[in-house]
């Protein structure tokens, strides 16, 4: 594994990445120095292509209630759940999630998916993981 160097001091090995721009840094001192100048997330292209060569247009994430947005610890809890990772190995569940994600009417697709037992069980596992 190659050693990544801190892009702030250019001396030490980096252990962390800036949450905004993903620049590697080695310490709190370097992070604070980096934050003296505002940084932004890397710009991604507006149109992506998946392996089926279909064009996917990124859509904005609109949330009516800011309290509905998951916090970092909740997302980490989901990511670290072996029960959820095991469930995601199911090909049918993967396809259903992709169908929801790629739909122009994702909210309607989500409502339909909730009627499918495997998806309902999966969402219960997620809710259980974030409520711990």
HUJO-V808696 format. One record per helix or strand. SS is the DSSP state (hx for helix, st for strand). FROM is the first residue (numbers start at 0). LEN is the number of residues. If there is no record, write none. Layout:
# HUJO-V808696
{{SS/FROM/LEN} {SS/FROM/LEN}}
This chain:
# HUJO-V808696
{{st/4/1} {st/12/1} {st/15/2} {st/23/2} {hx/27/8} {st/46/3} {st/54/3} {hx/65/3} {hx/71/9} {hx/81/6} {hx/90/12} {hx/105/8} {hx/116/14}}
